[in-house]
């Protein structure tokens, strides 16, 4: 994916049509889970913040990467067993349905971490 986007709309419009719908669903899931989150572009990809780093996402040839700061991915390893993961990364295959409920769960977990730090 080339860089230089200034909006999430522009980023999503630049991906192949078969991926666009999945990114729209991912974006909607993030917004539904964190309605007050600020949306922008950071490091060339869609970024969401809410009093701290909430999540990023990016489209690749074979997967969509969701980047959620640690330790959220590690804490949800059981639910993520069917996906390739790394410390703060989940890779959702392009050829499989996007697990919207799981995405919402991860975003809400990260939001709770951010809120807990404020206290």
PyMOL commands that set and color helices and strands:
alter all, ss='L'
color gray80, all
select helices_A, chain A and resi 8-13+17-33+72-75+100-118
alter helices_A, ss='H'
color red, helices_A
select strands_A, chain A and resi 38-42+45-49+53-59+63-67+84-86+89-93
alter strands_A, ss='S'
color yellow, strands_A
deselect
rebuild
show_as cartoon
